[in-house]
Amino acid sequence: MIAAFVVAAATGTWPYVAAAWAVVFGGMGIYALVTVLRGRRLSKNVPPEKRRWS
């Protein structure tokens, strides 16, 4: 792990490393947001007597 930081520092690839982290965490955040919003939308279609969360 430390070797990867040394190589990135030596070769000047930090912008690529930062971009990769941004893409990964940004994608995970967007996926989580879409999943929560979809779940909220779908939960409105469940009849009140079948809702286990309320």
N, CA, C, O and CB atoms as a CASP TS submission, in Angstrom:
PFRMAT TS
TARGET T0000
AUTHOR 0000-0000-0000
METHOD Language model
MODEL 1
PARENT N/A
ATOM      1  N   MET     1       0.831  -1.193   0.000  1.00  0.00           N
ATOM      2  CA  MET     1       0.000   0.000   0.000  1.00  0.00           C
ATOM      3  C   MET     1       0.868   1.245   0.000  1.00  0.00           C
ATOM      4  O   MET     1       0.630   2.173  -0.773  1.00  0.00           O
ATOM      5  CB  MET     1      -0.941   0.004   1.206  1.00  0.00           C
ATOM      6  N   ILE     2       1.859   1.268   0.852  1.00  0.00           N
ATOM      7  CA  ILE     2       2.747   2.427   0.913  1.00  0.00           C
ATOM      8  C   ILE     2       3.541   2.536  -0.385  1.00  0.00           C
ATOM      9  O   ILE     2       3.832   3.640  -0.844  1.00  0.00           O
ATOM     10  CB  ILE     2       3.702   2.326   2.128  1.00  0.00           C
ATOM     11  N   ALA     3       3.887   1.405  -0.972  1.00  0.00           N
ATOM     12  CA  ALA     3       4.618   1.426  -2.235  1.00  0.00           C
ATOM     13  C   ALA     3       3.803   2.117  -3.322  1.00  0.00           C
ATOM     14  O   ALA     3       4.368   2.807  -4.171  1.00  0.00           O
ATOM     15  CB  ALA     3       4.978   0.001  -2.668  1.00  0.00           C
ATOM     16  N   ALA     4       2.488   1.941  -3.308  1.00  0.00           N
ATOM     17  CA  ALA     4       1.631   2.591  -4.300  1.00  0.00           C
ATOM     18  C   ALA     4       1.684   4.103  -4.136  1.00  0.00           C
ATOM     19  O   ALA     4       1.680   4.832  -5.128  1.00  0.00           O
ATOM     20  CB  ALA     4       0.180   2.091  -4.177  1.00  0.00           C
ATOM     21  N   PHE     5       1.734   4.585  -2.894  1.00  0.00           N
ATOM     22  CA  PHE     5       1.837   6.028  -2.657  1.00  0.00           C
ATOM     23  C   PHE     5       3.185   6.569  -3.124  1.00  0.00           C
ATOM     24  O   PHE     5       3.264   7.661  -3.685  1.00  0.00           O
ATOM     25  CB  PHE     5       1.635   6.341  -1.170  1.00  0.00           C
ATOM     26  N   VAL     6       4.240   5.797  -2.889  1.00  0.00           N
ATOM     27  CA  VAL     6       5.574   6.223  -3.304  1.00  0.00           C
ATOM     28  C   VAL     6       5.653   6.289  -4.823  1.00  0.00           C
ATOM     29  O   VAL     6       6.198   7.244  -5.377  1.00  0.00           O
ATOM     30  CB  VAL     6       6.650   5.268  -2.751  1.00  0.00           C
ATOM     31  N   VAL     7       5.110   5.278  -5.499  1.00  0.00           N
ATOM     32  CA  VAL     7       5.125   5.261  -6.962  1.00  0.00           C
ATOM     33  C   VAL     7       4.295   6.411  -7.517  1.00  0.00           C
ATOM     34  O   VAL     7       4.713   7.069  -8.470  1.00  0.00           O
ATOM     35  CB  VAL     7       4.596   3.918  -7.495  1.00  0.00           C
ATOM     36  N   ALA     8       3.124   6.663  -6.933  1.00  0.00           N
ATOM     37  CA  ALA     8       2.272   7.751  -7.402  1.00  0.00           C
ATOM     38  C   ALA     8       2.953   9.099  -7.205  1.00  0.00           C
ATOM     39  O   ALA     8       2.839   9.978  -8.059  1.00  0.00           O
ATOM     40  CB  ALA     8       0.926   7.728  -6.674  1.00  0.00           C
ATOM     41  N   ALA     9       3.650   9.269  -6.106  1.00  0.00           N
ATOM     42  CA  ALA     9       4.341  10.521  -5.852  1.00  0.00           C
ATOM     43  C   ALA     9       5.526  10.689  -6.798  1.00  0.00           C
ATOM     44  O   ALA     9       5.791  11.793  -7.274  1.00  0.00           O
ATOM     45  CB  ALA     9       4.809  10.584  -4.400  1.00  0.00           C
ATOM     46  N   ALA    10       6.232   9.607  -7.069  1.00  0.00           N
ATOM     47  CA  ALA    10       7.418   9.677  -7.914  1.00  0.00           C
ATOM     48  C   ALA    10       7.063   9.924  -9.377  1.00  0.00           C
ATOM     49  O   ALA    10       7.814  10.588 -10.092  1.00  0.00           O
ATOM     50  CB  ALA    10       8.222   8.398  -7.788  1.00  0.00           C
ATOM     51  N   THR    11       5.948   9.406  -9.820  1.00  0.00           N
ATOM     52  CA  THR    11       5.600   9.519 -11.241  1.00  0.00           C
ATOM     53  C   THR    11       4.611  10.635 -11.521  1.00  0.00           C
ATOM     54  O   THR    11       4.288  10.875 -12.684  1.00  0.00           O
ATOM     55  CB  THR    11       5.031   8.218 -11.735  1.00  0.00           C
ATOM     56  N   GLY    12       4.124  11.317 -10.518  1.00  0.00           N
ATOM     57  CA  GLY    12       3.200  12.423 -10.722  1.00  0.00           C
ATOM     58  C   GLY    12       1.820  11.975 -11.173  1.00  0.00           C
ATOM     59  O   GLY    12       1.169  12.661 -11.962  1.00  0.00           O
ATOM     60  N   THR    13       1.379  10.849 -10.686  1.00  0.00           N
ATOM     61  CA  THR    13       0.080  10.314 -11.092  1.00  0.00           C
ATOM     62  C   THR    13      -1.023  10.610 -10.084  1.00  0.00           C
ATOM     63  O   THR    13      -2.098  10.016 -10.163  1.00  0.00           O
ATOM     64  CB  THR    13       0.184   8.825 -11.299  1.00  0.00           C
ATOM     65  N   TRP    14      -0.782  11.517  -9.139  1.00  0.00           N
ATOM     66  CA  TRP    14      -1.793  11.818  -8.126  1.00  0.00           C
ATOM     67  C   TRP    14      -3.112  12.299  -8.710  1.00  0.00           C
ATOM     68  O   TRP    14      -4.162  11.943  -8.175  1.00  0.00           O
ATOM     69  CB  TRP    14      -1.267  12.850  -7.183  1.00  0.00           C
ATOM     70  N   PRO    15      -3.115  13.089  -9.778  1.00  0.00           N
ATOM     71  CA  PRO    15      -4.422  13.474 -10.343  1.00  0.00           C
ATOM     72  C   PRO    15      -5.242  12.267 -10.799  1.00  0.00           C
ATOM     73  O   PRO    15      -6.466  12.259 -10.667  1.00  0.00           O
ATOM     74  CB  PRO    15      -4.221  14.422 -11.520  1.00  0.00           C
ATOM     75  N   TYR    16      -4.572  11.261 -11.331  1.00  0.00           N
ATOM     76  CA  TYR    16      -5.285  10.053 -11.763  1.00  0.00           C
ATOM     77  C   TYR    16      -5.793   9.257 -10.564  1.00  0.00           C
ATOM     78  O   TYR    16      -6.890   8.698 -10.599  1.00  0.00           O
ATOM     79  CB  TYR    16      -4.372   9.173 -12.630  1.00  0.00           C
ATOM     80  N   VAL    17      -4.998   9.209  -9.519  1.00  0.00           N
ATOM     81  CA  VAL    17      -5.419   8.509  -8.301  1.00  0.00           C
ATOM     82  C   VAL    17      -6.629   9.219  -7.692  1.00  0.00           C
ATOM     83  O   VAL    17      -7.605   8.572  -7.311  1.00  0.00           O
ATOM     84  CB  VAL    17      -4.251   8.436  -7.271  1.00  0.00           C
ATOM     85  N   ALA    18      -6.563  10.542  -7.601  1.00  0.00           N
ATOM     86  CA  ALA    18      -7.675  11.304  -7.039  1.00  0.00           C
ATOM     87  C   ALA    18      -8.929  11.156  -7.899  1.00  0.00           C
ATOM     88  O   ALA    18     -10.035  11.034  -7.372  1.00  0.00           O
ATOM     89  CB  ALA    18      -7.296  12.785  -6.908  1.00  0.00           C
ATOM     90  N   ALA    19      -8.757  11.167  -9.213  1.00  0.00           N
ATOM     91  CA  ALA    19      -9.906  10.994 -10.105  1.00  0.00           C
ATOM     92  C   ALA    19     -10.525   9.615  -9.935  1.00  0.00           C
ATOM     93  O   ALA    19     -11.749   9.479  -9.934  1.00  0.00           O
ATOM     94  CB  ALA    19      -9.490  11.204 -11.564  1.00  0.00           C
ATOM     95  N   ALA    20      -9.704   8.610  -9.793  1.00  0.00           N
ATOM     96  CA  ALA    20     -10.223   7.246  -9.609  1.00  0.00           C
ATOM     97  C   ALA    20     -11.018   7.148  -8.308  1.00  0.00           C
ATOM     98  O   ALA    20     -12.099   6.561  -8.283  1.00  0.00           O
ATOM     99  CB  ALA    20      -9.066   6.216  -9.606  1.00  0.00           C
ATOM    100  N   TRP    21     -10.483   7.722  -7.227  1.00  0.00           N
ATOM    101  CA  TRP    21     -11.199   7.707  -5.945  1.00  0.00           C
ATOM    102  C   TRP    21     -12.509   8.479  -6.064  1.00  0.00           C
ATOM    103  O   TRP    21     -13.528   8.056  -5.519  1.00  0.00           O
ATOM    104  CB  TRP    21     -10.322   8.310  -4.819  1.00  0.00           C
ATOM    105  N   ALA    22     -12.489   9.595  -6.764  1.00  0.00           N
ATOM    106  CA  ALA    22     -13.709  10.390  -6.929  1.00  0.00           C
ATOM    107  C   ALA    22     -14.755   9.613  -7.716  1.00  0.00           C
ATOM    108  O   ALA    22     -15.941   9.651  -7.386  1.00  0.00           O
ATOM    109  CB  ALA    22     -13.396  11.721  -7.634  1.00  0.00           C
ATOM    110  N   VAL    23     -14.324   8.915  -8.744  1.00  0.00           N
ATOM    111  CA  VAL    23     -15.265   8.123  -9.539  1.00  0.00           C
ATOM    112  C   VAL    23     -15.858   6.990  -8.705  1.00  0.00           C
ATOM    113  O   VAL    23     -17.063   6.743  -8.753  1.00  0.00           O
ATOM    114  CB  VAL    23     -14.569   7.552 -10.790  1.00  0.00           C
ATOM    115  N   VAL    24     -15.016   6.311  -7.948  1.00  0.00           N
ATOM    116  CA  VAL    24     -15.490   5.175  -7.135  1.00  0.00           C
ATOM    117  C   VAL    24     -16.469   5.648  -6.064  1.00  0.00           C
ATOM    118  O   VAL    24     -17.582   5.130  -5.966  1.00  0.00           O
ATOM    119  CB  VAL    24     -14.298   4.442  -6.474  1.00  0.00           C
ATOM    120  N   PHE    25     -16.062   6.621  -5.270  1.00  0.00           N
ATOM    121  CA  PHE    25     -16.937   7.063  -4.174  1.00  0.00           C
ATOM    122  C   PHE    25     -18.132   7.854  -4.686  1.00  0.00           C
ATOM    123  O   PHE    25     -19.214   7.786  -4.103  1.00  0.00           O
ATOM    124  CB  PHE    25     -16.152   7.910  -3.181  1.00  0.00           C
ATOM    125  N   GLY    26     -17.950   8.596  -5.760  1.00  0.00           N
ATOM    126  CA  GLY    26     -19.076   9.291  -6.370  1.00  0.00           C
ATOM    127  C   GLY    26     -20.097   8.303  -6.913  1.00  0.00           C
ATOM    128  O   GLY    26     -21.303   8.482  -6.742  1.00  0.00           O
ATOM    129  N   GLY    27     -19.607   7.268  -7.566  1.00  0.00           N
ATOM    130  CA  GLY    27     -20.516   6.235  -8.086  1.00  0.00           C
ATOM    131  C   GLY    27     -21.258   5.515  -6.975  1.00  0.00           C
ATOM    132  O   GLY    27     -22.452   5.240  -7.093  1.00  0.00           O
ATOM    133  N   MET    28     -20.549   5.209  -5.893  1.00  0.00           N
ATOM    134  CA  MET    28     -21.207   4.552  -4.765  1.00  0.00           C
ATOM    135  C   MET    28     -22.254   5.457  -4.132  1.00  0.00           C
ATOM    136  O   MET    28     -23.331   4.997  -3.751  1.00  0.00           O
ATOM    137  CB  MET    28     -20.176   4.136  -3.717  1.00  0.00           C
ATOM    138  N   GLY    29     -21.940   6.736  -4.023  1.00  0.00           N
ATOM    139  CA  GLY    29     -22.899   7.690  -3.454  1.00  0.00           C
ATOM    140  C   GLY    29     -24.136   7.839  -4.316  1.00  0.00           C
ATOM    141  O   GLY    29     -25.255   7.868  -3.805  1.00  0.00           O
ATOM    142  N   ILE    30     -23.937   7.934  -5.626  1.00  0.00           N
ATOM    143  CA  ILE    30     -25.078   8.046  -6.541  1.00  0.00           C
ATOM    144  C   ILE    30     -25.920   6.786  -6.497  1.00  0.00           C
ATOM    145  O   ILE    30     -27.149   6.859  -6.489  1.00  0.00           O
ATOM    146  CB  ILE    30     -24.601   8.313  -7.977  1.00  0.00           C
ATOM    147  N   TYR    31     -25.265   5.617  -6.469  1.00  0.00           N
ATOM    148  CA  TYR    31     -26.005   4.355  -6.398  1.00  0.00           C
ATOM    149  C   TYR    31     -26.824   4.277  -5.109  1.00  0.00           C
ATOM    150  O   TYR    31     -27.976   3.845  -5.131  1.00  0.00           O
ATOM    151  CB  TYR    31     -25.040   3.158  -6.485  1.00  0.00           C
ATOM    152  N   ALA    32     -26.237   4.691  -3.998  1.00  0.00           N
ATOM    153  CA  ALA    32     -26.965   4.671  -2.720  1.00  0.00           C
ATOM    154  C   ALA    32     -28.152   5.619  -2.767  1.00  0.00           C
ATOM    155  O   ALA    32     -29.242   5.271  -2.310  1.00  0.00           O
ATOM    156  CB  ALA    32     -26.031   5.050  -1.552  1.00  0.00           C
ATOM    157  N   LEU    33     -27.955   6.801  -3.308  1.00  0.00           N
ATOM    158  CA  LEU    33     -29.044   7.774  -3.405  1.00  0.00           C
ATOM    159  C   LEU    33     -30.176   7.249  -4.289  1.00  0.00           C
ATOM    160  O   LEU    33     -31.346   7.359  -3.921  1.00  0.00           O
ATOM    161  CB  LEU    33     -28.519   9.107  -3.956  1.00  0.00           C
ATOM    162  N   VAL    34     -29.846   6.689  -5.433  1.00  0.00           N
ATOM    163  CA  VAL    34     -30.859   6.148  -6.338  1.00  0.00           C
ATOM    164  C   VAL    34     -31.613   4.999  -5.671  1.00  0.00           C
ATOM    165  O   VAL    34     -32.831   4.885  -5.813  1.00  0.00           O
ATOM    166  CB  VAL    34     -30.210   5.670  -7.654  1.00  0.00           C
ATOM    167  N   THR    35     -30.893   4.157  -4.951  1.00  0.00           N
ATOM    168  CA  THR    35     -31.525   3.024  -4.273  1.00  0.00           C
ATOM    169  C   THR    35     -32.503   3.493  -3.198  1.00  0.00           C
ATOM    170  O   THR    35     -33.606   2.957  -3.087  1.00  0.00           O
ATOM    171  CB  THR    35     -30.460   2.118  -3.651  1.00  0.00           C
ATOM    172  N   VAL    36     -32.110   4.479  -2.413  1.00  0.00           N
ATOM    173  CA  VAL    36     -32.993   4.996  -1.361  1.00  0.00           C
ATOM    174  C   VAL    36     -34.218   5.664  -1.973  1.00  0.00           C
ATOM    175  O   VAL    36     -35.341   5.438  -1.521  1.00  0.00           O
ATOM    176  CB  VAL    36     -32.238   5.994  -0.457  1.00  0.00           C
ATOM    177  N   LEU    37     -34.010   6.478  -2.990  1.00  0.00           N
ATOM    178  CA  LEU    37     -35.146   7.147  -3.624  1.00  0.00           C
ATOM    179  C   LEU    37     -36.094   6.147  -4.272  1.00  0.00           C
ATOM    180  O   LEU    37     -37.312   6.309  -4.200  1.00  0.00           O
ATOM    181  CB  LEU    37     -34.657   8.147  -4.665  1.00  0.00           C
ATOM    182  N   ARG    38     -35.551   5.125  -4.899  1.00  0.00           N
ATOM    183  CA  ARG    38     -36.402   4.093  -5.514  1.00  0.00           C
ATOM    184  C   ARG    38     -37.179   3.329  -4.441  1.00  0.00           C
ATOM    185  O   ARG    38     -38.360   3.031  -4.625  1.00  0.00           O
ATOM    186  CB  ARG    38     -35.548   3.110  -6.355  1.00  0.00           C
ATOM    187  N   GLY    39     -36.526   3.012  -3.329  1.00  0.00           N
ATOM    188  CA  GLY    39     -37.206   2.330  -2.237  1.00  0.00           C
ATOM    189  C   GLY    39     -38.335   3.154  -1.657  1.00  0.00           C
ATOM    190  O   GLY    39     -39.401   2.623  -1.347  1.00  0.00           O
ATOM    191  N   ARG    40     -38.107   4.445  -1.508  1.00  0.00           N
ATOM    192  CA  ARG    40     -39.171   5.323  -0.993  1.00  0.00           C
ATOM    193  C   ARG    40     -40.347   5.375  -1.956  1.00  0.00           C
ATOM    194  O   ARG    40     -41.508   5.350  -1.545  1.00  0.00           O
ATOM    195  CB  ARG    40     -38.630   6.743  -0.749  1.00  0.00           C
ATOM    196  N   ARG    41     -40.025   5.450  -3.257  1.00  0.00           N
ATOM    197  CA  ARG    41     -41.102   5.504  -4.248  1.00  0.00           C
ATOM    198  C   ARG    41     -41.886   4.189  -4.262  1.00  0.00           C
ATOM    199  O   ARG    41     -43.115   4.205  -4.331  1.00  0.00           O
ATOM    200  CB  ARG    41     -40.530   5.800  -5.653  1.00  0.00           C
ATOM    201  N   LEU    42     -41.193   3.064  -4.198  1.00  0.00           N
ATOM    202  CA  LEU    42     -41.868   1.771  -4.234  1.00  0.00           C
ATOM    203  C   LEU    42     -42.657   1.505  -2.952  1.00  0.00           C
ATOM    204  O   LEU    42     -43.685   0.829  -2.989  1.00  0.00           O
ATOM    205  CB  LEU    42     -40.852   0.659  -4.458  1.00  0.00           C
ATOM    206  N   SER    43     -42.187   2.031  -1.818  1.00  0.00           N
ATOM    207  CA  SER    43     -42.885   1.782  -0.559  1.00  0.00           C
ATOM    208  C   SER    43     -44.262   2.432  -0.524  1.00  0.00           C
ATOM    209  O   SER    43     -45.134   2.002   0.231  1.00  0.00           O
ATOM    210  CB  SER    43     -42.056   2.284   0.603  1.00  0.00           C
ATOM    211  N   LYS    44     -44.460   3.454  -1.330  1.00  0.00           N
ATOM    212  CA  LYS    44     -45.774   4.097  -1.377  1.00  0.00           C
ATOM    213  C   LYS    44     -46.815   3.218  -2.069  1.00  0.00           C
ATOM    214  O   LYS    44     -48.015   3.436  -1.904  1.00  0.00           O
ATOM    215  CB  LYS    44     -45.675   5.438  -2.092  1.00  0.00           C
ATOM    216  N   ASN    45     -46.369   2.235  -2.838  1.00  0.00           N
ATOM    217  CA  ASN    45     -47.291   1.339  -3.541  1.00  0.00           C
ATOM    218  C   ASN    45     -47.767   0.178  -2.677  1.00  0.00           C
ATOM    219  O   ASN    45     -48.695  -0.536  -3.058  1.00  0.00           O
ATOM    220  CB  ASN    45     -46.631   0.799  -4.782  1.00  0.00           C
ATOM    221  N   VAL    46     -47.145  -0.019  -1.524  1.00  0.00           N
ATOM    222  CA  VAL    46     -47.513  -1.129  -0.650  1.00  0.00           C
ATOM    223  C   VAL    46     -48.729  -0.724   0.175  1.00  0.00           C
ATOM    224  O   VAL    46     -48.735   0.353   0.773  1.00  0.00           O
ATOM    225  CB  VAL    46     -46.324  -1.536   0.273  1.00  0.00           C
ATOM    226  N   PRO    47     -49.749  -1.560   0.218  1.00  0.00           N
ATOM    227  CA  PRO    47     -50.931  -1.235   1.024  1.00  0.00           C
ATOM    228  C   PRO    47     -50.558  -1.067   2.504  1.00  0.00           C
ATOM    229  O   PRO    47     -49.658  -1.749   2.994  1.00  0.00           O
ATOM    230  CB  PRO    47     -52.005  -2.335   0.869  1.00  0.00           C
ATOM    231  N   PRO    48     -51.237  -0.172   3.211  1.00  0.00           N
ATOM    232  CA  PRO    48     -50.890   0.091   4.621  1.00  0.00           C
ATOM    233  C   PRO    48     -50.919  -1.156   5.503  1.00  0.00           C
ATOM    234  O   PRO    48     -50.109  -1.266   6.423  1.00  0.00           O
ATOM    235  CB  PRO    48     -51.836   1.116   5.193  1.00  0.00           C
ATOM    236  N   GLU    49     -51.826  -2.093   5.248  1.00  0.00           N
ATOM    237  CA  GLU    49     -51.897  -3.283   6.116  1.00  0.00           C
ATOM    238  C   GLU    49     -50.741  -4.246   5.869  1.00  0.00           C
ATOM    239  O   GLU    49     -50.498  -5.125   6.695  1.00  0.00           O
ATOM    240  CB  GLU    49     -53.220  -4.013   5.900  1.00  0.00           C
ATOM    241  N   LYS    50     -50.031  -4.107   4.772  1.00  0.00           N
ATOM    242  CA  LYS    50     -48.895  -4.977   4.479  1.00  0.00           C
ATOM    243  C   LYS    50     -47.559  -4.349   4.823  1.00  0.00           C
ATOM    244  O   LYS    50     -46.521  -4.991   4.663  1.00  0.00           O
ATOM    245  CB  LYS    50     -48.905  -5.355   3.032  1.00  0.00           C
ATOM    246  N   ARG    51     -47.559  -3.120   5.289  1.00  0.00           N
ATOM    247  CA  ARG    51     -46.312  -2.451   5.629  1.00  0.00           C
ATOM    248  C   ARG    51     -45.797  -2.956   6.951  1.00  0.00           C
ATOM    249  O   ARG    51     -46.469  -2.844   7.976  1.00  0.00           O
ATOM    250  CB  ARG    51     -46.498  -0.939   5.674  1.00  0.00           C
ATOM    251  N   ARG    52     -44.594  -3.517   6.927  1.00  0.00           N
ATOM    252  CA  ARG    52     -43.997  -4.051   8.156  1.00  0.00           C
ATOM    253  C   ARG    52     -43.171  -3.008   8.879  1.00  0.00           C
ATOM    254  O   ARG    52     -42.801  -3.214  10.035  1.00  0.00           O
ATOM    255  CB  ARG    52     -43.132  -5.257   7.843  1.00  0.00           C
ATOM    256  N   TRP    53     -42.873  -1.893   8.230  1.00  0.00           N
ATOM    257  CA  TRP    53     -42.009  -0.885   8.828  1.00  0.00           C
ATOM    258  C   TRP    53     -42.774   0.207   9.550  1.00  0.00           C
ATOM    259  O   TRP    53     -42.160   1.106  10.123  1.00  0.00           O
ATOM    260  CB  TRP    53     -41.147  -0.274   7.778  1.00  0.00           C
ATOM    261  N   SER    54     -44.101   0.153   9.536  1.00  0.00           N
ATOM    262  CA  SER    54     -44.844   1.203  10.236  1.00  0.00           C
ATOM    263  C   SER    54     -45.837   0.619  11.217  1.00  0.00           C
ATOM    264  O   SER    54     -46.548   1.362  11.892  1.00  0.00           O
ATOM    265  CB  SER    54     -45.569   2.095   9.242  1.00  0.00           C
TER
END
